[in-house]
């Protein structure tokens, strides 16, 4: 039986990577796919996401399709797969419909309030760049996520939640 594929999305510094890893730790067999890390496999010609360009869009789409291919391979072998990716829910819904239509996919949107989101970003130490360059992107994406039509998504407003409490909310929502 194929494993469950979970997309964890939200603005930068919403807690996607932490939550994806914590969710994966609860599975017997699990794989976490950080789409940003896949993009770093490009050794020449990588297009940055700030500023966003047509080339950035094309490279993100390649990474998304590649992430889905890897997710299918592992899910087919019984792994639960957790895709960590900051992308709007409309685009991810299209990607899931196109690439994962025969799989069970859980969609999770992490959405801290903007002040908490910016504070989390400012305190990050796990990036190889100054995370403050993402402040404008966070403000923009946080607002867009709040305005999105994410009917099929488990939305967790995780401003005042620990990562463990966020995971508990996701798991409780998934059983209803």
Protein Blocks (a to p, Z undefined) as FASTA:
>chain_A
ZZdddddeddehilmmmmmmmmmmmpmbdcdddfklmmmmpmghpacfbdcdfklmmmmm
mmmmmmmmmmmmmmmnopacdddddddfklmmmmmmmmmmmbccddddddddfklmmmmm
mmpckbcbdfklmmmmmmmmmmmmmmpccfkbccddfklgcfklmmmmmmmmmmZZ
